[in-house]
């Protein structure tokens, strides 16, 4: 499908041998990590993969302005701002929260990449404000495209599905992929991608905020739309194989738990790899909990897909 190339290279796959030793050694499956935190564009992360197809779609429709939303430390907003800078789009970000007196981490990068930032009091106000901004842009003679939160559309998910080709090119066929899931696009892409590339891999999305039921619905709806785009049945690309773990949500979005803090520190001190407290630390906590519970066979291969977000650690 049409795509803009922001990252013309595969990200590394690292074996987590020292983490495995810390958790039980040879009795555990082999552990690997797909390093999308090392995507070379815009400080990396899973949103870059999705934006390559979403922005191609917007460009084909004649858009010259991208409007999207998120929290103050939204990785997606930062990646969209970077993509706009690189591709010549005006970018307007609608962020929920008070304007910071001193922008840090992602909010500082939003400004550095040249985005126009608007603030709203909460999540419910983001979509109405995006629509208002779109009307303003049209009156100014521009052609806006609204990009849903996380670029979690069928187009974005299909863009992410292409990443599975990198796994096969590396000669790896994991039994399980574990990752952080929130707006559903990454999980839908991974589930469908595994089936499209002929893998029987089980994909487990560890929720950062939503309930299992809500996230299953989000992912399922995206897979159904992807199937329609591909001219196939939803079941053929994994619609009945959506596995969501909401045991690590804790008190909610962006609020660390004792388990996620342990996971972040353990990976840092054993592997020298930085997770983020909002998404990947909770996902790693979910993987560690399953390893400790003996959920995987010792001869299996488990791949943790690092979806980035480490910029948020410095907030």
N, C-alpha and C positions, 0 to 999 in steps of 0.2 A: 504494500500500500504506500501511497505517497508519504514521504518523511523528509524532514530537514535534518541534516547531519550536524549535530552539536558535539557528538562524541564518536569519532570515527575509529574507535578501538574498543576491544573487550576489556572488562575490568578483571583484576586478578582473582584467583581462587586459592585461598590459603588453608593449609591444614592446621587445625588447632590442637596440636599434640600436647602442649603443656596444660591447656585447659582440660583436656581429656584426662591427663594424669592427676590433676587436682580433684577431679570428680569421681575417679574410680579406676582409671587406667584401662588395662586390656579387657576387662569385663564389659566395657562400654563399646558402642559402635564407633567407627572412625568419624571424626568431626571436621567439617570444612566450613569455610565462610566465603561467600561471594561478596566482593568488596566494592559495592556501588557507592560507598563513602569515598572511594578513590576515583570516581568519574572526574575527568579533568576539567569539566565545564562548570562555572558558576558555583563552585564549592560542592559539586556533586549531589548525589542522592537520587532516589527512585523517581522523583518528579521530572528529572531531566529526560529520562527515557520516554515518559508519556508526552511531554511537551513536544518532542520531535514530530509526532504525528498530529497532535492537536493543533499546533501552530501551522503545520503544512495545510491542514484543512481550513484554518482561518484565512491563510494567505490565498488559497484557491478561491475562497468566497469573496475576495477583494478587501479584506480587513486591513486597516492600518493602525488600529489601536486594540490592545488587549486589556480586558478588565477582569480581575479575579479577586478572590477574598481569602481570608484566613485569620488566625490569631496573630497577636503581636509578633510572635516568634515563628511565624509560618515559614517552613522550608519551601513550600510550593510558591509562596509569594516571592521569596528571594530568587528562586530559580526562574520564575516568570520574568522578573525584573531583569535578570541577567540575559535571558533569551531575547527580550525586547531590545536591550542595548546592542547585542551582537547582530540582530537581524533588522534593525531599523524600525521597530514598532514603538509607538507611544504606549506606555504601560501605566495603568491606574490600579492601585491596590486599595481594597477596602478591608481594613483590619479592625477586629473587635478588641476594644480596650482603650484606655486613656493614652493620649499622646505622651510618649516618654520625654522627660526633661532632658535626658541624655540617652540617645539611641545607642543600643549595644547589640552585638551579635547580628542576628538576621535583620533587625530593624535598621541597624547602621548600614548594612549592605544594601538594603532596599534603596536608601538614599544615594549611596555610592553608585549604584547601577542606573540612577536617574529616574526612578519611578515617582509618580505623583501619588502620594499616600493620603487617604481619607480615613478617618476614625469613626467608628460607631460604638454604641455602648455595649452591645452583646451580639451573640450569634444570630438571633432572630432578625436583627436589623441589617445583616450583611447583604442578602439578596435584594431587598427593596432598594438599598443604596446603590448596588451595582446597576439596577435598572434605571435609577435616577441619573447616574453617571453616564450610562449609555445614551440616554435622551440628550444630555448636555453635549456629548461628543457629536451626535448627529446634527444638532443645531449649529455646532461649530464647523460643520462641513466634513467631519471625519467619519470613518466607517468602523465602528467598534465591533468586537467579538467578545462575548462574555464567556470566560473559561470557568466552568464549575470548580468548586473547591477540590484541590488535589489533582486537577485534570482527570478526575475519575469519571470518564465517559467511555463508551464502547470504543471510540477511536483511541483514547489514551491507553485503555487496557490492551487493545490489539498491538499498540506500539510496545508496551511492556512485554507482551508475549514473545516478541522477537528475541528478547534476552536469553530465552532458553537455548537458542542456537549456540550461544557462547559456552554453555555447559557441555553440550555435546562436542563442540570443537575442542574442548579441553580434555575430552576422553572420560568425563565423569557422568555416571548415571545414578544419581542419588535415589535411595529408597524413600527418603523424606526430605522435604524442604520446609523450613520453619522461618517465619518472617513476621514483621509487625504489620497489623492491618487496622485501618481506621475508616477511610472513605470508600474502600472496597475495590478501587481500580487495580491496585497492585495484585491483590489476591485473585481477582478475576483473570488478570493477565497471566499469572503464574499457572493457575488451574488449566485455563484454556491452552496456554503455550505448551504445557507438558503433553496434553493430548494431541495437539496439532503436530508436535515433533515426535510423536510415537513413544513417549515415556509413560510408564505406569506409576510414576512418583506420586506419593501422597503429599499434599500441600496443606500445611497447618498455619492458619493465620491467627496470631495472638493479638487480641484486641487491646488497643491503647485507651479506648474510651467507651465504645458502644457495647450493648448487650449482644449475646450470641444470636438471639432471634433477629435483632435489627440488622446486624452485620451480614448474617446469612441471606437476608432478603436483599440487601444492597448488592452483594456479590452475585446472587442469583439473577437479579434483574439485569445486571450488566452482561452476564454470560448469555442470557436470552437475546439481548440486543446484538451482541457479537455474533451469535449464531445466525441471526437474521441477515447481518451484513455478509456473512460467509456463505449463506445458502445451505446451511446444515441444521441438524436438530440440536437443541441445547444439550441434550444428554450426550451427544457425541463429543462435546468439548467440556464435559465435567459438571454440568448443572446439578447432577445428583451427588456430587462428591465434594461438597463445600464443608470444610472442617474448621470451625471457629472455636477458639479457646478464650473465654472471657474471665478466666480465673485471676488474671493479673491486673485488672482495671483498678482495683483499690478504690480510693476516694474520688477518682475521676481523671479527666484529661489533664496532663501536665503535672500531676501530683505523684511524686515518687512513692514507692512502697519499700518496706525493708528488703523484700526479695529483689526488687529492681536495683536498689542501691548496692546490694551484695553482688548482683550480676555485673553491674557496671565496674565495680572495683576489682572483681575477680578477673574479668577479661583484660582490664588495663594492666593488672599486676602479673598476669600469667602470659599475656600475648602482646602487650604493648599496643593494644588497639582501643580506640576511644569509641564508646557507644554514646547515645544521647539519653537523657533522663525521661523524655516524653514517649518515645517510640521503641527504639531498639533495646534499651535496657529492660523494658517490660517483656519484650519478645524473648530476649535471652533468659530472663527469669522463667518464662514459660518452658523453654527448652531444658533448662537445668532441672526444673521440677520433674519433668518427664524422664530425664536421664536418671535422677535419683530414685524414681519410682519403678525403674526397670521397664519402661514402656517400649524400649527398642532392643532388638536382638544384638548380641555382641558383634555379629558378622555384618551388620547393616552399615550403610553410609548415610549420615545425616548432614545436610547442608543448611547452614544458617545464612539467609540472604540479608546482608547488612544494607538497609535502605537509606543510610546516610543520616543527616540530621545533627551531626556532631557539632555544627556551628552553635546550636542551641545550648550546648553545655556551657558556653561562655556568657550566657544571659544571666 
